[in-house]
Amino acid sequence: MGRVSKKFINQKFQLELEDQLSFIIQSLTSKTEISSFLNEFLTDEEKIMLGKRLVLYMMLYKNFTSSQIHTALSMSHETIRWYKEIFGNKSEVFRNTIERLIKREKSKEFWQKIDKILEPFALALEAKTNMKARAKLASGDFWKDD
């Protein structure tokens, strides 16, 4: 999704770019200011890509399967495999930040939405051995709002 020039930039300059980005993020002082800046700074594609990556890490932290992540985020299995490998090497600070995000009260509604997306997937697995799940899956009742 993201496009980066294949032209080489030296590592010192890359570190300076990262420092500039860190500085600007640290300088933002309110949720409104952060939101406004990110909305103008990032393209729609970048917002989607970064949002999906964040949710992917949250789902990996919560031990969702690759198939569940694929269903919920419409990501390729190869992309999921690659990020799963990377996630294993993330620092404790990174993992704690993801955990803090998961524990956030507002996240409960978000996880309910993920569960709703995954319900047909779970029903399909359960339908192999459960006639009621098979009937619910066939009827499409899982798509109705509660």
N, C-alpha and C positions, 0 to 999 in steps of 0.2 A: 504494500500500500504506500509506504513512505518512499520518497525518491530522494536519493542523495547522490550528488555528483561523484563520479568515479575518479575524478582528478584528485591526486594526492595533495594533502596539506600537511605541513610538518607538525610534529607532536607538540612543540612549544606553542604554536599558534592555536592548535586544538584546545590546549589547556587554557589559553587566554579566552577563547570563545566560551568554554564551560564556566570560567570564572565570571564572565559578563552575565551569563544566564543566571548563575547562582546569585549574583549581586542584585539583579533586577527582581528576582523572586523574593529575596530577603527584604527588599525595600518596600514591597507592597504591604500595606498595614491593615486592610480590612477585607472582608469577604467580597464586598461590592467592588473594591478596587482590583482585587485579584481576578474576579469574574470578568470585569470590564476589559482588563488588560488581555487576558487569555482569549476572550471572544474576538478581539481585534488582532491579536498577534498570531493565533493559530488559524489555519484554514479549516473548513468543515471536515475535510478528509483527515487532517491531523487530529482533530477533536475526536472523531470516531475511532481512529487508530489507537490513540492514547487511552481513551475510555475503555475500549475492548481489552487492551493490554492490562489495564488496572484490574478489570473484572476477571480476566484470565488468571492473574496472580492470586486474586482472592479465591477463585474457585480451586486453584491448585492447592492453596493453603488449607482449604476445607476438604481436600481429597476427593474432589469430583473426578469422575472418569473422563478420559479423552472423548468418549462418545457423548457424554453429557455436555461437555464444554463445546464440542462441535455443534450440537443441537441448539444450545442456548445462544452462542455467539456467531454462528455461521463461519467458523474458522476451519481451515484445512487441518487434517490430522497431522500433517507434517509440521505445520506452524506450531501446533499444540505440543507435539513431541519436542521440538526445538526449545520452546519456552519452558517446558517441564524440566529439561536438562539444565537450562540456565538457572531455573528457580532453586535447584538443589545446591547451587553454589552462592546463593545470595547471603549477605551478611545478616547477623542477628538484628541489627538496627533496621534493615529493610523488612525483615519478617515481622518485627514488632510493630512497625508502621502499618503493614498490611493487617495485622491482627487488630490494631486499634481501629482501623477503618471498618473491619468486619463487626466489631463490637458496638460500633456507633448505633444509637437508637434508630436513626433514619434508615439504617441498613436493613432493618427487619422487613420493611415494606419492599425493599429491593429484592430480598431473598424470596419473598412470597411471589414476586413476578417471575423470578427464575424458576421456582417450583412449578408455576403455572405453565411456563414454556416447556418444562421437562415432563409434565404429566403424561402426555401421549407416549413419550419414550418409556417411562416407567410402566405404564399400562401395557405397552407392547411386550415388555419383558415378562410382566406378570401374567399376561394373557396366555402364555405358553402352558401354564398349569392351572389357571383360574378362570372358570367360565364367566363369572360376574365381570371380571376385568375385560374379558374378550367382548362381552356384550356392551359394556360402557365404551370401549374403544370403537366398536363397530357403529354405535349410535352417534358418536361425536359429542356426547354430553360433557366431555371435559372442556370444551371450548366455551361453554356457557358461563357467564359471570355469576359468582355466588351471591 
